């Protein structure tokens, strides 16, 4: 038994976010006894908490995480795993069984689900996703768009007053605005793809470390009854959590009909295709559910982007920039 692994820095974006002292996050293993409200002296100042407020953390008891034994049957092994990395393991679940039987497990790619989390990239990615869809529609007319006051208010000389040529100049009350906002103006900008990839692997790794990642064989729900589905989630300690279910086209073709009807009117359960998986959704859901098809496709896409050639999106000479070993293999 090992208790919930948490970080010394908080990933929740509150009113003020404490700047990290280091670029990386140091992990601590906190004993279950120290999580009681009476004894919180051993807790770090900020914990990594997804979808849960800090007040709720003091009120509820943190349950122990059951680690996968070494002799457990593996239903899936990682391909092309680095020799110096140990792939993490999680239990394999099915919707056909209400009570989970821990008899099978799957291996996860360590570069995707056991990466060193970076809170700075998580903050930048969340800020980018919050702002890039915003459009500023503020618009104020200048002196040429007022539609009135084009006549000279008084003669140029002989009145003793200052000379003016129009009553809609910026210095007049009710006149046009000089250098004002000229909307609509979009706040979209492109974020560095390497930073986005690092933020995604950081969010997935924290989900795995905190036992908030569940792998299911498929989405074959026996019936579209939402009560039975919630009972299945309750037996897996997900009764009061928000859940994000990620599927692929293969799952959608085969057995995604019943689960769509079961979660149609459930606000705490959301379905999302794999192509739409993002850091914002991961941070705003307590639990993440992946199917085996989604897990294979997610790992293949992320590992390909992690090891892609840096010159592939730039003007280049293929035969000059391609490594010699790979060029021989291609031939």
C-alpha positions in Angstrom: 0.0 0.0 0.0 1.2 3.4 -0.9 -0.7 6.6 -0.3 -1.6 9.3 -2.8 1.5 10.9 -4.4 1.2 14.7 -4.5 3.4 17.6 -5.4 4.8 20.5 -3.4 3.3 22.9 -5.9 -0.4 23.5 -6.8 -1.6 23.1 -10.4 -5.0 24.6 -9.7 -5.2 28.2 -11.0 -6.5 30.2 -8.0 -6.6 33.9 -7.5 -2.8 34.1 -7.1 -0.4 31.3 -8.1 2.8 31.0 -6.2 5.7 31.1 -8.6 7.7 27.8 -8.6 11.1 27.9 -7.1 12.4 25.2 -9.4 11.6 24.4 -13.0 10.7 20.8 -12.1 8.3 19.5 -9.5 9.6 17.3 -6.7 7.3 14.5 -5.6 6.6 13.4 -2.1 4.9 10.3 -0.7 2.6 11.4 2.1 1.4 8.9 4.7 -2.3 8.4 5.1 -2.3 9.3 8.8 -1.0 12.8 8.1 -4.0 13.6 5.9 -6.4 13.9 8.9 -7.7 17.4 9.7 -6.2 17.2 13.2 -2.6 16.6 11.9 -1.7 18.5 8.8 1.7 19.7 9.8 3.5 17.2 7.5 1.6 18.4 4.4 3.5 20.5 1.8 2.2 24.1 1.5 0.6 23.5 -1.9 -0.6 20.1 -3.2 -1.3 19.0 -6.7 -5.1 18.7 -6.7 -7.2 18.2 -9.8 -10.9 19.2 -9.7 -11.0 19.5 -5.9 -10.8 22.6 -3.8 -8.3 22.9 -1.0 -11.1 23.1 1.6 -12.4 19.7 0.4 -9.0 18.2 0.7 -8.9 18.8 4.5 -12.4 17.4 5.0 -12.2 14.1 3.1 -9.9 11.2 3.7 -7.4 10.3 1.0 -7.7 6.6 0.2 -4.8 4.4 -0.4 -3.7 3.5 -3.9 -3.5 -0.2 -4.6 -0.4 -0.8 -6.7 -0.2 -3.4 -9.4 1.7 -6.5 -8.3 4.6 -7.7 -10.4 3.0 -11.1 -11.0 -0.2 -9.6 -12.4 -1.3 -10.7 -15.9 -0.4 -8.1 -18.5 -3.0 -7.5 -21.2 -0.8 -5.0 -22.9 2.9 -4.3 -23.1 4.7 -1.1 -24.2 6.4 -1.2 -27.5 9.8 0.6 -28.0 10.2 1.4 -24.3 13.5 3.0 -23.4 15.7 0.5 -21.6 16.5 2.9 -18.7 12.8 3.6 -18.0 10.3 1.4 -16.1 6.8 1.6 -17.6 4.1 2.3 -15.0 1.2 -0.2 -14.7 -2.5 0.3 -14.0 -5.3 -2.1 -13.7 -7.6 -2.9 -16.6 -11.3 -2.3 -16.1 -14.5 -3.4 -17.9 -18.0 -1.9 -17.9 -19.5 -5.4 -17.8 -18.4 -5.9 -14.2 -19.9 -3.6 -11.6 -17.3 -4.7 -9.0 -13.8 -4.3 -10.2 -11.7 -7.5 -10.2 -8.0 -6.7 -10.3 -6.8 -9.6 -12.4 -5.4 -7.8 -15.4 -3.1 -4.8 -15.9 -1.6 -2.8 -18.7 1.7 -1.1 -19.1 1.9 2.6 -20.0 4.6 4.4 -21.9 7.0 6.1 -19.4 7.6 9.1 -21.8 3.8 9.8 -21.8 2.5 8.8 -18.4 5.7 9.1 -16.3 7.2 12.4 -17.4 8.6 15.0 -15.1 5.7 17.5 -14.7 6.4 21.2 -15.4 3.9 23.5 -13.8 5.1 26.5 -15.9 4.1 24.8 -19.1 0.8 23.8 -17.6 0.1 27.4 -16.6 1.1 28.7 -20.1 -1.1 26.2 -21.9 -4.1 26.8 -19.7 -3.7 30.6 -20.2 -3.3 30.1 -23.9 -6.5 28.0 -24.1 -8.4 30.5 -22.1 -7.4 33.5 -24.2 -7.1 32.2 -27.8 -10.9 31.8 -28.2 -11.7 35.3 -26.9 -12.6 38.1 -29.3 -12.6 41.8 -28.2 -15.5 43.5 -29.8 -14.8 46.9 -28.2 -15.0 49.6 -30.9 -15.0 53.4 -30.6 -15.4 55.8 -33.5 -12.8 58.4 -34.4 -13.5 61.9 -35.6 -14.1 60.9 -39.1 -16.9 58.4 -38.2 -19.0 60.7 -35.9 -21.3 61.8 -38.8 -21.8 65.3 -37.3 -20.0 68.5 -36.4 -18.2 68.9 -39.7 -19.1 72.6 -39.8 -16.6 75.1 -38.4 -18.1 76.2 -35.0 -17.1 79.9 -35.4 -15.0 82.1 -37.6 -11.2 81.7 -37.6 -10.6 85.3 -36.4 -12.4 88.1 -34.6 -14.1 86.2 -31.8 -11.3 85.9 -29.3 -11.7 82.3 -28.9 -9.4 79.4 -29.9 -9.5 78.4 -33.5 -11.4 75.1 -34.3 -12.5 73.5 -37.5 -14.9 70.9 -36.1 -16.8 70.0 -32.9 -16.1 66.3 -33.1 -12.3 66.6 -32.6 -10.9 64.4 -29.7 -10.5 67.5 -27.4 -14.2 68.3 -27.6 -16.8 66.7 -25.3 -18.7 64.1 -27.2 -16.1 64.1 -29.9 -14.3 61.2 -31.6 -11.8 59.0 -29.8 -8.2 59.2 -30.8 -6.3 55.9 -30.8 -9.2 54.0 -29.2 -10.0 50.3 -29.5 -10.9 49.2 -33.0 -12.5 45.8 -32.6 -13.2 43.1 -33.3 -9.7 42.0 -32.3 -8.9 38.3 -31.7 -6.5 37.2 -28.9 -5.5 34.1 -30.8 -1.8 33.3 -31.0 0.2 30.2 -31.8 1.8 28.5 -28.8 5.1 26.6 -29.2 4.2 23.0 -30.1 6.9 21.6 -27.9 5.6 23.5 -24.9 2.0 22.3 -25.7 3.3 18.7 -25.9 5.2 19.1 -22.6 2.1 20.4 -20.9 0.0 17.5 -22.2 2.5 14.9 -21.0 2.7 16.7 -17.6 -1.1 16.6 -17.2 -1.2 12.9 -18.2 1.6 12.0 -15.8 0.0 13.7 -12.9 -3.2 11.9 -13.6 -1.3 8.6 -13.6 0.6 9.4 -10.4 -2.5 10.4 -8.5 -4.5 7.3 -9.5 -6.9 9.4 -11.6 -6.3 7.4 -14.8 -8.5 4.4 -15.6 -8.0 2.1 -18.6 -11.1 0.2 -19.9 -11.1 -2.6 -22.4 -13.9 -1.0 -24.4 -17.0 1.1 -24.0 -19.3 -1.9 -24.2 -21.9 -0.9 -21.6 -24.5 -3.6 -21.1 -27.5 -1.3 -20.9 -28.2 2.5 -21.5 -29.4 2.8 -17.9 -27.4 5.7 -16.2 -28.0 4.3 -12.7 -26.0 1.2 -13.4 -23.3 3.3 -15.0 -23.1 5.5 -11.9 -23.0 2.4 -9.7 -20.0 1.1 -11.7 -18.3 4.4 -11.2 -19.2 4.4 -7.4 -17.4 1.0 -6.9 -14.3 2.6 -8.4 -14.3 5.6 -6.0 -15.7 8.0 -8.7 -19.1 8.7 -7.2 -18.5 12.5 -6.6 -15.9 13.1 -9.3 -16.2 14.7 -12.7 -15.2 12.1 -15.4 -13.8 12.5 -18.9 -14.2 9.5 -21.2 -12.0 9.5 -24.3 -12.7 7.3 -27.2 -11.6 6.7 -30.8 -13.4 6.0 -34.1 -13.1 2.3 -33.5 -14.9 2.6 -30.2 -17.5 4.8 -31.8 -18.3 2.3 -34.5 -18.4 -0.7 -32.3 -20.1 -0.1 -28.9 -20.5 3.6 -28.1 -24.2 3.8 -28.5 -25.3 2.6 -25.0 -22.8 4.8 -23.1 -23.9 7.9 -25.1 -27.5 7.3 -24.0 -26.3 6.6 -20.4 -24.4 9.9 -20.0 -26.7 12.1 -22.1 -28.2 13.9 -19.1 -25.2 13.5 -16.7 -23.4 16.8 -16.1 -20.4 15.2 -14.3 -19.6 12.7 -17.2 -18.4 13.9 -20.5 -17.5 12.1 -23.7 -14.7 13.4 -25.9 -13.0 12.0 -29.0 -9.2 11.5 -28.9 -8.6 14.3 -31.4 -10.1 16.8 -29.0 -8.0 15.8 -25.9 -6.4 18.9 -24.4 -4.8 20.2 -21.2 -7.8 22.4 -20.3 -10.2 19.4 -20.2 -7.7 17.3 -18.2 -7.3 20.0 -15.6 -11.1 20.5 -15.2 -11.9 16.8 -14.7 -11.1 14.6 -11.7 -10.9 11.3 -13.5 -9.7 10.3 -17.0 -11.0 7.1 -18.7 -9.2 5.8 -21.8 -10.0 2.7 -23.8 -7.3 0.4 -25.2 -7.8 1.8 -28.7 -7.5 5.4 -27.4 -4.4 4.5 -25.3 -2.6 2.9 -28.3 -3.4 5.9 -30.6 -2.5 8.5 -27.9 0.9 6.9 -27.2 1.7 6.5 -30.8 0.9 10.2 -31.6 2.8 11.6 -28.6 5.9 9.4 -29.0 6.1 10.3 -32.7 6.0 14.0 -31.9 8.6 13.6 -29.1 11.1 12.0 -31.5 10.3 13.8 -34.7 13.0 15.6 -36.5 13.2 19.4 -35.7 13.8 20.4 -39.3 10.7 18.6 -40.7 8.5 21.7 -40.6 11.2 24.0 -42.0 12.7 24.4 -45.4 15.2 21.6 -45.7 17.0 19.2 -47.9 15.7 15.7 -47.2 18.8 13.8 -48.3 21.1 16.2 -46.5 19.2 16.4 -43.2 18.1 12.8 -42.9 20.4 10.8 -40.6 22.6 8.3 -42.3 21.3 5.2 -40.4 17.7 6.0 -41.1 18.4 6.7 -44.8 20.0 3.3 -45.2 17.0 1.6 -43.6 14.6 3.5 -45.9 16.5 2.2 -48.9 
